[in-house]
């Protein structure tokens, strides 16, 4: 028992710098990238948001975007080259919807097949994930949701990699 308590205390102390660092940041910036040499490149890439469009389904407006983060991710040895994100608002009131479960299936332009669903993590005002869009051509994004109201909705978007 004493050994377990000592181990748990040691682990808690080791995580204090991480917790303290997380409290000094808010929003997506802290989640997206740890502090290292690729951070500056990622900051620049964030300003290059590409709008994929908006759709309204059953009273919820969904806005989809991608950020080209390929250069920064390559510096870290990652194959993902885009950050895919969606935000939701109540169509009547404009109020942000930040709670729920969201996933995307991406159809590859070369094979024409949809991949497995990718869970999108809630990141404050949007849901997102880093994805690999490595082939040239038009990708289809099928976004499935079960938001705070418990209703399931689907949204469709596309993006062409040149």
Backbone bond lengths (Angstrom), bond angles and torsions (degrees), N, CA, C in turn:
res aa  C-N    CA-C-N  psi(-1)  N-CA   C-N-CA  omega(-1)  CA-C   N-CA-C  phi
1 X - - - 1.449 - - 1.531 110.53 -
2 X 1.331 115.32 -44.23 1.454 120.17 -179.70 1.532 110.33 -64.18
3 X 1.340 116.21 -39.17 1.463 121.15 179.89 1.536 109.88 -65.60
4 X 1.328 117.73 -41.53 1.457 122.20 179.24 1.524 110.48 -63.12
5 X 1.325 116.60 -44.77 1.455 121.01 179.13 1.526 110.93 -62.85
6 X 1.321 117.34 -41.39 1.460 121.63 178.42 1.521 110.60 -63.69
7 X 1.333 117.44 -42.91 1.462 122.09 179.70 1.524 110.77 -63.82
8 X 1.334 117.14 -45.76 1.462 120.74 179.63 1.528 111.21 -63.50
9 X 1.306 117.48 -39.82 1.463 121.48 177.93 1.520 110.57 -63.20
10 X 1.325 116.81 -43.90 1.464 121.17 179.32 1.531 110.80 -62.25
11 X 1.328 116.98 -43.70 1.463 120.42 178.30 1.523 111.57 -63.08
12 X 1.314 116.71 -41.04 1.468 120.39 178.59 1.517 110.76 -62.19
13 X 1.324 116.88 -42.49 1.470 120.51 179.72 1.522 111.81 -65.77
14 X 1.321 117.01 -35.00 1.459 120.48 179.01 1.528 111.43 -67.22
15 X 1.323 117.27 -29.26 1.466 120.93 -178.18 1.524 113.30 -87.81
16 X 1.316 119.05 -8.33 1.464 120.70 -179.77 1.518 113.40 -57.19
17 X 1.350 120.01 -43.84 1.469 118.17 178.57 1.524 112.40 -61.12
18 X 1.331 118.24 -35.28 1.456 121.17 178.68 1.515 111.12 -66.84
19 X 1.324 116.98 -43.21 1.457 121.30 179.83 1.519 109.95 -66.14
20 X 1.317 117.17 -44.18 1.465 120.94 179.60 1.523 110.82 -62.38
21 X 1.322 116.96 -41.01 1.459 120.87 178.65 1.513 111.65 -65.15
22 X 1.316 117.78 -38.26 1.461 121.82 -179.70 1.520 111.07 -66.82
23 X 1.317 118.08 -29.99 1.449 120.86 -179.52 1.517 111.46 -73.76
24 X 1.320 117.84 -18.97 1.457 120.99 -179.12 1.522 112.51 -86.42
25 X 1.328 117.88 -3.94 1.456 121.99 -178.65 1.515 108.24 -127.13
26 X 1.324 115.37 154.67 1.451 118.74 175.20 1.506 109.09 -136.29
27 X 1.312 115.72 159.38 1.450 120.95 174.62 1.508 113.59 74.68
28 X 1.324 114.04 -160.01 1.453 123.15 -171.84 1.521 113.14 -71.03
29 X 1.322 118.94 -31.05 1.451 121.02 -173.79 1.521 111.72 -56.50
30 X 1.322 117.93 -44.97 1.457 120.21 -177.66 1.520 110.49 -69.58
31 X 1.335 117.28 -38.04 1.461 119.97 -178.63 1.519 111.34 -68.35
32 X 1.318 116.28 -42.14 1.449 120.05 -168.05 1.515 113.92 -67.58
33 X 1.309 117.95 -41.53 1.445 118.49 -171.64 1.521 111.45 -139.81
34 X 1.322 118.16 130.35 1.449 119.47 170.41 1.524 109.12 -69.76
35 X 1.307 116.92 163.98 1.459 120.69 -179.34 1.532 109.75 -76.85
36 X 1.313 117.36 112.81 1.459 123.35 176.42 1.511 108.64 -165.56
37 X 1.325 117.61 -172.73 1.458 121.45 -172.82 1.523 113.44 -62.75
38 X 1.324 119.28 -26.77 1.460 121.85 -179.77 1.521 112.65 -78.47
39 X 1.332 117.78 -8.40 1.460 120.96 -175.73 1.520 111.96 -62.30
40 X 1.308 118.23 -42.29 1.462 121.14 -178.96 1.527 110.72 -63.77
41 X 1.318 116.53 -40.62 1.464 120.01 178.41 1.525 110.72 -65.02
42 X 1.345 116.54 -37.95 1.461 120.31 179.47 1.531 110.13 -67.34
43 X 1.323 117.49 -39.29 1.461 120.91 178.29 1.529 110.02 -60.19
44 X 1.327 117.06 -43.05 1.458 120.53 178.61 1.524 110.35 -64.69
45 X 1.323 117.55 -42.19 1.460 121.89 -178.28 1.525 111.58 -63.34
46 X 1.324 117.68 -33.04 1.460 121.14 -178.34 1.522 112.38 -61.39
47 X 1.307 117.21 -26.19 1.454 119.79 -178.82 1.527 111.21 -77.55
48 X 1.323 118.09 -6.89 1.454 122.45 -177.20 1.523 110.89 -104.57
49 X 1.318 116.44 54.15 1.457 121.52 -179.78 1.526 109.68 -73.51
50 X 1.327 115.15 132.21 1.457 121.61 179.32 1.518 107.46 -109.75
51 X 1.324 116.29 118.03 1.460 121.74 -179.46 1.527 109.69 -77.17
52 X 1.330 116.05 132.31 1.459 121.06 177.29 1.521 111.93 -100.24
53 X 1.323 116.60 -14.11 1.449 120.27 177.38 1.519 112.63 127.49
54 X 1.329 114.43 -178.90 1.460 123.12 179.11 1.516 108.99 -131.77
55 X 1.329 115.63 146.45 1.454 121.83 174.26 1.513 108.36 -140.65
56 X 1.317 116.46 147.98 1.452 121.25 174.95 1.525 107.93 -118.04
57 X 1.329 115.62 126.83 1.466 122.19 178.28 1.523 107.85 -133.32
58 X 1.321 116.81 125.10 1.468 122.85 176.58 1.528 112.90 46.96
59 X 1.337 116.54 47.71 1.451 120.94 174.49 1.511 116.44 81.93
60 X 1.354 117.54 6.92 1.462 120.91 178.90 1.526 108.68 -122.06
61 X 1.350 114.92 126.16 1.463 120.43 176.72 1.519 108.13 -94.42
62 X 1.332 115.65 128.49 1.464 122.59 178.61 1.518 108.21 -114.45
63 X 1.321 115.59 129.65 1.458 122.27 175.71 1.523 106.99 -114.74
64 X 1.347 117.97 128.28 1.466 122.31 -178.71 1.522 110.20 -114.68
65 X 1.338 114.63 143.73 1.462 121.88 -178.60 1.527 109.04 -146.28
66 X 1.321 115.95 158.93 1.462 122.03 168.58 1.517 108.48 -132.40
67 X 1.317 115.04 149.02 1.467 122.72 171.06 1.510 107.03 -117.11
68 X 1.327 116.77 131.90 1.458 121.17 175.10 1.526 107.48 -79.34
69 X 1.325 116.33 106.79 1.464 122.08 -178.22 1.529 110.68 -116.33
70 X 1.331 116.56 20.45 1.454 121.80 -174.90 1.513 114.86 -57.83
71 X 1.334 117.72 -44.19 1.466 120.46 -177.18 1.525 110.85 -63.44
72 X 1.315 116.85 -46.19 1.465 120.28 -179.19 1.524 111.27 -66.85
73 X 1.311 117.42 -40.94 1.460 120.51 -179.11 1.531 110.76 -68.03
74 X 1.328 117.33 -37.46 1.465 120.98 178.39 1.520 110.80 -62.39
75 X 1.339 117.11 -36.56 1.469 120.66 178.08 1.520 111.43 -62.41
76 X 1.334 115.79 -24.60 1.464 120.28 -179.80 1.529 111.84 -99.15
77 X 1.343 116.36 5.36 1.454 120.19 178.92 1.517 114.02 77.51
78 X 1.313 117.47 21.93 1.460 121.94 -178.03 1.528 109.82 -98.67
79 X 1.342 117.04 145.57 1.461 120.87 178.18 1.522 112.46 -85.79
80 X 1.349 117.58 -21.14 1.453 121.01 179.73 1.518 108.92 -64.66
81 X 1.338 116.24 134.84 1.457 119.17 -175.89 1.530 113.86 -126.84
82 X 1.328 117.18 -0.96 1.457 121.61 176.73 1.524 109.63 -137.74
83 X 1.329 115.22 148.05 1.461 120.62 170.40 1.521 105.58 -105.81
84 X 1.343 115.82 114.16 1.464 122.28 178.89 1.516 107.78 -93.39
85 X 1.333 116.94 133.25 1.461 119.57 -178.86 1.518 111.00 -145.29
86 X 1.329 113.96 149.83 1.456 121.90 176.37 1.520 108.64 -134.08
87 X 1.327 115.54 146.94 1.458 120.67 173.26 1.523 107.40 -126.98
88 X 1.331 115.52 152.38 1.457 121.29 -176.60 1.518 110.27 -127.01
89 X 1.336 114.98 142.93 1.453 121.54 175.88 1.522 109.16 -138.73
90 X 1.315 115.71 148.71 1.458 121.11 172.08 1.525 105.86 -66.69
91 X 1.342 117.43 124.15 1.463 121.32 -175.24 1.525 111.74 -64.38
92 X 1.322 118.11 -31.28 1.471 121.19 -177.53 1.522 112.61 -79.48
93 X 1.331 116.92 -43.58 1.470 120.47 -172.97 1.523 113.74 -103.01
94 X 1.330 117.34 -20.06 1.459 121.15 -176.17 1.519 113.02 82.81
95 X 1.338 117.86 -1.54 1.464 121.52 -178.45 1.527 110.43 -64.93
96 X 1.323 115.40 137.05 1.467 121.05 179.04 1.528 109.79 -67.09
97 X 1.329 115.40 142.94 1.464 122.14 174.22 1.521 106.07 -112.73
98 X 1.329 115.96 113.18 1.459 120.57 -173.57 1.519 113.34 -117.79
99 X 1.330 117.93 3.61 1.461 121.61 -178.98 1.522 109.68 -118.21
100 X 1.321 115.91 140.70 1.453 120.85 177.01 1.510 111.52 143.86
101 X 1.319 114.32 -176.14 1.456 122.22 178.70 1.518 107.84 -114.05
102 X 1.341 115.69 131.27 1.463 121.20 -176.51 1.523 108.62 -136.89
103 X 1.324 116.47 138.55 1.465 121.76 175.95 1.523 108.73 -143.77
104 X 1.322 115.97 159.33 1.461 121.15 178.40 1.527 109.32 -130.83
105 X 1.333 114.85 140.05 1.465 121.96 169.31 1.518 105.81 -110.01
106 X 1.327 115.11 130.42 1.459 120.10 -177.44 1.525 109.02 -110.95
107 X 1.336 115.62 126.22 1.463 120.99 177.03 1.517 108.75 -92.51
108 X 1.327 115.52 122.25 1.457 124.18 -178.86 1.531 109.68 -72.65
109 X 1.338 118.30 134.31 1.466 119.64 -178.10 1.526 113.57 -69.56
110 X 1.307 117.74 -27.01 1.463 121.01 -176.92 1.535 111.01 -78.48
111 X 1.331 116.42 -50.41 1.459 119.91 -176.75 1.526 112.81 -88.11
112 X 1.323 117.07 -22.63 1.457 120.66 -176.65 1.516 113.27 73.74
113 X 1.328 117.01 10.04 1.466 121.15 -178.02 1.523 110.44 -104.59
114 X 1.334 114.75 143.08 1.462 120.66 176.53 1.517 109.35 -81.95
115 X 1.312 115.69 137.70 1.456 120.73 176.96 1.519 111.02 -80.03
116 X 1.311 114.88 -178.59 1.461 120.88 176.23 1.524 109.46 -67.80
117 X 1.333 117.34 153.13 1.472 119.30 178.01 1.526 111.30 -61.36
118 X 1.314 115.28 140.12 1.460 122.84 176.43 1.523 106.87 -112.30
119 X 1.325 116.80 120.09 1.461 120.56 178.60 1.521 109.88 -68.08
120 X 1.320 115.86 135.69 1.456 121.49 176.13 1.521 107.65 -101.80
121 X 1.316 115.13 128.43 1.463 121.27 -177.17 1.525 110.16 -86.46
122 X 1.331 116.01 138.47 1.452 120.90 174.63 1.519 109.63 -66.50
123 X 1.329 116.67 127.20 1.468 122.33 -176.99 1.520 109.40 -130.63
124 X 1.314 116.61 59.58 1.460 120.17 -179.45 1.503 110.65 76.71
125 X 1.330 117.06 -102.32 1.460 119.87 -175.87 1.525 114.19 -92.45
126 X 1.326 117.84 6.25 1.465 119.43 176.42 1.530 110.18 -152.69
127 X 1.326 114.98 171.48 1.459 123.10 173.10 1.519 105.66 -114.64
128 X 1.335 118.08 138.72 1.451 118.25 -177.15 1.509 114.20 -158.45
129 X 1.331 114.14 168.09 1.461 122.67 175.84 1.522 108.00 -159.21
130 X 1.327 115.82 151.65 1.451 121.48 173.37 1.523 107.58 -83.40
131 X 1.334 116.83 133.33 1.460 121.88 -176.26 1.529 109.58 -131.46
132 X 1.328 115.62 158.34 1.462 121.79 178.41 1.526 109.20 -103.86
133 X 1.321 116.05 111.94 1.469 122.61 174.63 1.520 106.07 -114.34
134 X 1.326 115.86 82.77 1.465 120.55 -168.92 1.524 114.57 -96.89
135 X 1.325 118.25 -15.27 1.468 121.53 178.87 1.522 109.84 -95.80
136 X 1.317 116.27 149.03 1.459 119.92 173.63 1.522 108.38 -77.93
137 X 1.331 115.87 145.68 1.455 120.78 178.79 1.515 111.58 129.95
138 X 1.350 114.82 -174.64 1.461 120.56 -175.80 1.527 111.62 -91.82
139 X 1.312 115.69 121.64 1.468 123.67 175.99 1.518 108.65 -94.70
140 X 1.315 116.07 141.87 1.458 122.57 174.33 1.522 108.06 -108.36
141 X 1.326 116.49 134.80 1.459 122.61 178.97 1.525 108.37 -116.22
142 X 1.310 116.80 118.30 1.460 121.63 175.58 1.526 106.78 -107.26
143 X 1.318 115.65 109.78 1.457 122.09 -176.97 1.528 108.45 -97.52
144 X 1.325 115.60 122.33 1.456 121.22 176.46 1.516 109.53 -109.45
145 X 1.326 116.73 138.04 1.460 120.18 -177.01 1.520 111.84 -134.23
146 X 1.300 114.32 154.02 1.458 123.46 162.89 1.524 103.77 -138.42
147 X 1.325 114.98 93.09 1.453 121.27 -173.32 1.525 110.90 -84.42
148 X 1.306 116.15 -173.59 1.465 122.44 -172.76 1.526 112.96 -56.67
149 X 1.333 118.95 -28.72 1.469 120.54 -179.73 1.524 112.85 -77.91
150 X 1.351 117.41 -5.05 1.457 121.85 177.22 1.515 114.87 85.20
151 X 1.326 118.42 -5.83 1.464 121.72 179.86 1.519 110.57 -84.35
152 X 1.334 115.48 143.38 1.464 120.79 176.64 1.524 108.78 -92.33
153 X 1.330 114.91 138.18 1.461 121.40 178.47 1.524 108.77 -139.57
154 X 1.347 115.44 154.64 1.459 120.28 175.12 1.521 109.12 -129.68
155 X 1.324 114.76 142.72 1.462 122.49 179.84 1.522 107.67 -130.33
156 X 1.338 117.02 147.19 1.469 122.64 -179.25 1.520 110.01 -120.93
157 X 1.324 116.30 135.97 1.455 122.30 176.55 1.536 107.99 -142.60
158 X 1.325 116.33 164.18 1.465 120.08 176.19 1.520 109.90 -141.82
159 X 1.323 114.88 159.02 1.467 122.13 178.64 1.516 108.13 -152.19
160 X 1.324 116.36 135.80 1.455 121.30 179.65 1.524 110.23 -104.98
161 X 1.336 115.54 122.36 1.463 121.89 174.14 1.521 106.83 -89.10
162 X 1.322 115.43 125.78 1.475 119.74 -177.85 1.504 111.25 -101.09
